[in-house]
Amino acid sequence: MTTVRNRLLIGLATTTTIVAVVLAAAFAFQRKLIYLPTPGPLPHAADVIPGGRDVTLHTRDGLHLTAWYFPQKNAKATVLVAPGNAGNRSLRTPLAKALTARNLSVLLLEYRGYGGNHGHPTEEGLAHDARAARTFLINEGATKLLYVGESLGCAVVTELATEHPPAGMVLRSPFTDLAEAGKVHYPFLPLRLLLLDKFPVKEQVSRLNVPITVVYGAKDTVVPPEQSKEVAEAARGEAVEVPGADHNDLVLLDGPQLIDAVAKLAG
């Protein structure tokens, strides 16, 4: 009996140790799982779209971030694009081309740690980056300012809008908050306890009073469509479903539903 009891205790101790190790690793390396930057090298903005400019954004915490700015003469509006969690601004070139073709000026924000920029991405850091982008555009004379967020970027522009409301905002494939999005992929982890970065999109959009359109894919396997619908409802905005589209399909990068949504807000 004692031997069985000892075995049970040893088994319990082993299981507890394994769980503790898994949780510790998840906590320590969580940002490497959330943020997936590609460093570059990158071409010059003018080589991507004629008239484009390589610009530097200055953050409150002392970073100097490279970005691409594509100004248009007599633009209907200026669009600040906050990208998702992977790649760099070069992957958003088709989006910039589609928007500038609608006579919209575009700034492709590049976060800290992405595209050769210094620093390490965090929720607070990305908030600084977005403010630096907005300040740049205001200094450039932008008056009608629109925000476009892609996936994680939806959280970035939504947080920015709580302090600096835009003329309108398009959120592409937003999650309700990071923990809810993470549950889809890590259902065995207590994410609300572990996550350092929260990104509470649904809660924040509910406090905004700006025109918001949510565009999402009906077959999204990264961010469940139901979460994007919840965000649209909380924002009291328009929801545009793209039939058959998964999270990273090109139709959600520069497809007509997304571009039309931005152009509609631009007027």
DASULHU-V528083 format. One record per backbone hydrogen bond with DSSP energy under -1.0 kcal/mol. NH is the residue of the N-H (numbers start at 0). CO is the residue of the C=O. If there is no record, write none. Layout:
NH/CO  NH/CO
This chain:
4/0  5/1  6/2  7/3  8/4  9/5  10/6  11/7  12/8  13/9  14/10  15/11  16/12  17/13  18/14  19/15  20/16  21/17  22/18  23/19  24/20  25/21  26/22  27/23  28/24  33/29  34/30  35/84  37/86  46/43  47/44  48/44  51/48  52/68  54/66  56/64  58/62  61/58  64/56  66/54  67/107  68/52  69/105  74/71  75/102  77/143  78/104  79/145  80/106  81/147  86/35  90/87  91/88  92/89  95/91  96/92  97/93  98/94  99/95  100/96  101/98  102/99  103/98  104/76  105/69  106/78  107/67  108/80  113/110  114/37  116/113  125/121  126/122  127/123  128/124  129/125  130/126  131/127  132/128  133/129  134/130  135/131  136/132  137/133  138/134  139/135  140/137  141/136  144/142  145/77  146/167  147/79  148/169  149/81  150/171  152/149  153/150  155/151  156/152  157/153  158/154  159/155  160/156  161/157  162/159  163/159  166/144  168/210  169/146  170/212  171/148  172/214  177/197  180/176  181/177  182/178  184/181  185/181  188/185  190/188  192/189  193/189  194/190  200/198  201/175  203/199  204/200  205/201  206/203  207/204  212/168  213/237  214/170  215/239  217/241  218/244  219/216  226/223  227/223  228/224  229/225  230/226  231/227  232/228  233/229  234/230  236/231  237/211  239/213  241/215  244/241  248/245  251/248  252/249  253/249  258/254  259/255  260/256  261/257  262/258  263/259  264/260  265/261  266/262
